[in-house]
């Protein structure tokens, strides 16, 4: 005999497909809903928090508003829904910045080196510029080279032969009025129109790092006759008895530099000017 009910009479509910299913729907502004309990029909004005819970404010066709707990118990176009908070659009991400503060160009390849150059007085100057401006300089194709002291600047320029399309930007330490450095700068700039010499007022580029980054209120005034690096390290309470101590001390100072905000404006502005000078060359 055929079993007309099947093996399990409870395995299928013949009324299941007729029951409306409650679905989640974001309570977007302007959505018209009906509160099942009260019969109130209105458009969503806003969703807010009240007493730690989300509520929805509805406005009817006469402009009267009422507040209801967010959740189940609403109808939309004849179907039961559970109102949930609307998904807020993510705020646009701020553009990534390089250590110099420029907008980062992700995925950009380093440009072939330009004929123009930036010269600095020593290794520490070069390492500081690389840390803060290195990414920008690679994109611009600007090479930074070390100059063995400003005393040799005239001879180096004579060998380099700068010109309108082959410029040299020079960053000099302690470029202040009346100094030897300022005299040399004036002479070479008068002789070579493709050269720009700029500098900062500090005896050493170490002092262009904001002193608070190394725990000082101000960089110390080092008496004449004492090497400024040695005197600075002693003021910091660090070892300063050998060249290796000086190298380690500089690495510690450089490690405290995160980006352009850790440098003095008197250095920042000069480096930016030099970059502009050597890149403003007609292709």
N, C-alpha and C positions, 0 to 999 in steps of 0.2 A: 504493500500500500504506500502511495506517495505521501511524504510528509509535507503538507501544504504550508506549514509555518517555518520550515527549515530547522536546523539543528538548534539555533539559539533565538528564541523569540524576542529577546531584548537587545539583539545586536544592532538593530536599526530602528531609529525613532522616526516614524512616518510624518511627524509634525515638525522635525528639526529644520527642514529647509524653509518652512513658513515663518520661523521666528526671525525678526530683524536683528542684525548684529550691530553692536555698538562699536564704532570706529573712533580712533583719535583724530582730531582735526585741530590745527593751530588756530587760536583765537585772533585772526587777523582783523585789523581795523576795517570796519565796513561790513563784515560778515553778519548776515541776519540770522538770528537764532531764536528759538522759543524755549523758555524754561518750562519743563514738563509739569512741575508741581503747581506753579502759579498761573501758567498760561501766558506769562508776559512775553511779548515779542518785541525785539529791538535789535538794533545794529551794534556791533562791538565798537565802543569808543576807545577803550584802552584796557590793558591788563596791568595790575599793580599789586604790590604786596601790602597786606593788612594783617597785623598781628602775627607775622611770620608765615602767613599762607597767601597764596595767589588768589586774587579775586578778579572778576571781569565786570566792567561797567557797560551796561546796555542802555541805549537811548531809543525810545519808541518814536512813532511818527509824529507825535505832538511835541517832541523835544524833552520829554520827561526821562530822567535817568534813574536806574536802579542798579544795585550792586549784588552780584551772586558769587558764591564760591566757585572757583574754577574746578572743573572735573566732569563727572558724568551727570546725567539728568537734563540734557538739552536735546532739541531736535533741530536739524537743518534739512530743509526741503523734504520733510516727512520721514527722515531717518534719524535714529538715535545716535548721538555722538557724545564723545568725551572731549571737552575743550581742554587743550593743553597750551602752555605759553608759546607764543610765536617764536620762531628761531630768528634771532637777531643776526643781521649780516655782519660778518667779521669786519672789523675796522681795517682799512687798507694798511698794509705793512709799510713802515717808514723805509725809505730807500737805504740800502746798506751803505756805510761810509768807510772810506779808507782811514788809516791812522792820521792822515793829514786833514781829515774832515771833508774831502772830496767825495762825490757820489761814486761808489764802486761800480766798475764795469766788469760784471762777472763773465768769465769765459773768454775775455779778451786776451789775445796773444801779445807778447812783448813785441814792440815795434823794432824794426831794424834801427840800429844806432844812428843818430844824426851826426853830422859833421861837427856841430856845435857841442861844447862841453861846459860842465860846471867844475871849477877847481876849488878845493878846500885846503886848509893849511896842514891838516894832519889826519891820522887814522881815526882819532876819536870824533872829529868833526864828520868824517865820512860815515862812520858807523851810526852816529846819531841821525844823520840825514837819511840813511838807508832805512832805519827803523821806522821813521815817521813818513817819509816821502817815497820810499822805495817802490811801492806798487804804482804810484802815479808816474814816477820817472820811467819805469819799464814800459808803460803804455805809451808814453810820449817819446820813447827812444832817446832819453837823455842819459849820458854816462857821466858819473861823478868820479873825478880823478884827484889824487892827492898831490898837493904842491909842497915841496920841501921848504916851507917857510916863505914869507912874503918877500924876503930879501932877494930871492931868485926869480921873482915874478917877471921882471923885464926880460931876462935871458930866456925864460920858458916861452914867453909870448913871441919873442923873435924867432924861436925855433918852430912855433906852431903856425905862425903867419895867419892871424885872424883877419876876417873880412866880413862884408855884408851878409854872406851866406854861411859863414864859418865863424860863429861867435863864441866868445868865452865869457862866462859869468864867474866872478871870483868872490868867494866868501872869506872875509878877513877877520881875524880876532882883534879886539881892542882898536877898532877903527873910530877914533875920537879926534876932534879938532886939535891940531898942533902935534900930533903923534907922528912917529916915523912912518907908521902904516898909512896915515892919511896923505903924507907927502908922496910916498911911492904910488898910491892909488891915483892921485891927481896927475902925476907924470905919465903913467902908462895909459890912462884914459884919454889924455890929450894927444898921445901918439897913435893910439889904436881906436878908431871909431867903432870897431866891432867888439869892444871889450867894455864890460860893466863891472866895476868893483864896488861891492857893498860889504858891510860888516856890522857886527854887534859891538856894544861897548865893553864887553867883558874881556879880561886878560886871557881867560881860557874858556873854551866852549862848555866846560863842566858847569860854569855859573849860569848858563842859559837854561839849565834844568831848574824848575821851580824848587827852592830850597826845602819847602815842606815835604816834598816827595822823599827826601832823605833824612827827615826829622830835624831840620834846622829852621830857625825863624828867619835867618838870612845867611848867605854865604859869608864867611869871615874875610876881613881885610888882612891880607897876608903881608907882613913887613918885607921891604926890599932885602934881597939876599937870601930869601927862603923860596924854594921852588913852590909855585902856587898849588901844584898837585899834592906835594908833600904836606904843605900847611893845611890844605883842605881836608886831607885824610886824617890828620891829627885832630882837627876840630871835630871831626865825626867820631873820633875815638877808634879809628881803624889803623891797622898796621901800615906803616909808610917807610919801612927801612930799606926797601929794595925796589928795583924796577918791576919785579914780579908782584910786589904788594900794590904798586900803582896800577898795574894791569888788572889785578883782581878788584881793586877799589873801583875802577872805572866800570868794570862789568857789573858790579853791584848797583852803581848809579844808573847805568843804562837800563838795567833790568827793572828799575822803578818807573821808567818812562813807558806809559801806556799808549798815549797818542798826543796830538798837538796841544791838548789842554795842559799837559805837564811841562810845556816849554814857555819861556818868556816871549811876549809879543815882539820884543826887539829882535829876536831871532826869526820868529815865524814870518814876519813881514818881509824881511830881507831875502829869505829863501824863496818865498813865493814870487818876489820881484825877479829874482835870478831865473827861476823856471820860466816865467813869462818872457823874459828877454831872449833866452836861447831857443824858445819854441816859436817865437813870432818871426820866423824866417820864411820868406816866400818859397813855396815848393818848386 
